[in-house]
């Protein structure tokens, strides 16, 4: 029997999983997909919010501000790319400047440091490519950017290195409360027993809650994005938001930690959780982003995608032990700023809600540092040569656009949590994320996956399931 | 590993190979070719169809055969070749940083550099085609690699977007391998591939071509299950109500090639918006003296024969630079006139001497157009064409005398009139 089973391997489940391995426990992470981090944490804006947006007194406000303060050290320990680039909420008329002042005072109430309202001139200095229509902005220096799936992958990998167990393809279909714990059953009949369960199932969080009799409605909202080539990376320095109005928050325009520019998201109710992009959605994103910048290099678009984020009807995070079933914890309805809040949520759930109550002991052998997560191309020539001398596969470039080597791809397939498909390698290494979108490297990545996993290349998938990349041999 | 060479050529495809041979034969023997793939030949290695070399060799060769002719010429000369070697950067001082498994990261100082990195395909992402991200969406060249090099089928029921040559070639190739190609869709009113490929790859196999059509949606959860194709209006916007649905498992994109100029940009070399390659003189010298560019990294060619021709110009010019040193430029600009997409070279250096061949592409289909090169108010050269289409590169030659007569800050324009 496990001490704790965590359901859902997004950034919330992942960081809770890791936090649990800081204690002397047996812990497992259950994921319905073939790889970890396949839901909302995979496709979102990647913003570390400063914390001026959430209403004072909400869990969102509390965990946003706490999470923001923790993010740098968490990213550092886990070797995840993170940059405090600062956020700007841009006003395009005097009414919006009034709104900015409200946001600033809300931020101060929430405990956000360093917020200031800046005028047109200062804004232009900070963001030379800003639209001439912009009149001012709220500047939050503690706003940042991070790779969201990078954070989840690293946290899960680190937890596994510390003894946590991962079960993918484990779609939870029933949960039975029994003497001293729970039996969690998967769609393919596998059972896991655990003393406590944490529900971090994202979009599926309501369904999981219902399995123990809790009724929590979780809605889904789709967001579509465009991603621009690194070549256009200098088009924007800070994360730029429109001033929120009655009509909504608008989209954001931001650099990413990998040097691209991200535009989006739309916000559309999407009960079925599909992640299809639409002509209307992408056109809306292009149009709005064009209003933010003087020059928007849309010709440098390299891909578009959509993600779905869950929200609860409480319009706040649900982070609590079930009222009806002891030992069952919900961490659901984690919409924005969930990514920012994730380290603080994990700390709260594990340390405040669980550890004391269960009398857990610290795990003295826990090592919170992952291997120094070098992106090989960022190393100096001397460092590269030291790595190549030990393992020549790092001298072979596979993905030319992002300069990813064979060594890194093999590492992604061999390390925790192991990549099993093309997209899994992509998320871990960036191979295929560049301007040719895998056109050159995919055949080689497929060969490496086939070789490492001992499967024929026809069985290699793009993204698990039956998403086979090939359909038989030639004549 | 030797730390300096007279000439370093980045890329061992058709451009790099021809440039190496030409430079060697012009008197520069200390040459290094850096190639990232395990073998020389570049993209020709996966082009197993024939039709290469008709202009140059007056025979129809396959891609590997065409490459082999140049590889054997390289082998006959004492030219150093490093395969499996990726160039990481080029700096202004012609210092090349490269990496492979044996040497690790190393630098080579060159007296002259020839850029011959080729091009890449525009991907689905660049077009923002809506829908799912299921497996089964490939650029045509990736599919070609799977079929011709790896021996695997990327799919069985195929819709192709774009009538570029690789797409047309793959329509035939997939059909020969037993796949069903349901449609080739082209958003423009005319095809972007060569006429002969339309005839030999589509018409001969009864593959329907949908002009003024584009893919507006890709469907499928894990693997592609279908696409929606829509007719477009004169602004290339999809027309509601014209949707055609195809059940397919594969979508191939053949929607243009983009010169791979990351190293060029890194070296601070000026690029042209028209070609997306470097701005060059007729010697194929870039804004950085002693750095030359040729082949598809400079401008996307229709035929490899023209790549070889251009590479030889670069090779000879690089040799002249190495042996004779830098000569002060006396350049006039070549500008795009009416109905012209781009002209290459973008500069005519009068100090070079000799005639100058200007390559260009037109923006639309023109029947019986006249091409005019103007200098000031007068036409210095004209040429009648039977037809000009964007998919086929054209050229016009300025005689040595004409070039000499381009005086002062002269502007050269190329126009096409109905």
Interface residues (C-beta under 8 A of the other chain):
Chain A: X226 X227 X231 X275 X276 X277 X278 X279 X281 X282 X301 X302 X303 X304 X305 X377 X381 X384 X385 X388 X389 X392 X393 X394 X395 X396 X397 X400 X401 X403 X435 X436 X437 X438 X439 X440 X442 X443 X447 X457 X458 X461 X462 X463 X464 X465 X466 X467 X468 X469 X470 X471 X472 X473 X474 X475
Chain B: X36 X84 X86 X88 X97 X99 X100 X101 X102 X103 X104 X105 X120 X121 X123 X124 X125 X126 X128 X130 X131 X132 X133 X134 X135 X136 X138 X139 X141 X142 X145 X146 X147 X149 X150 X151 X152 X153 X154 X155 X156 X176 X177 X178 X216 X217 X222 X223 X238 X249 X250 X258 X260 X262 X265
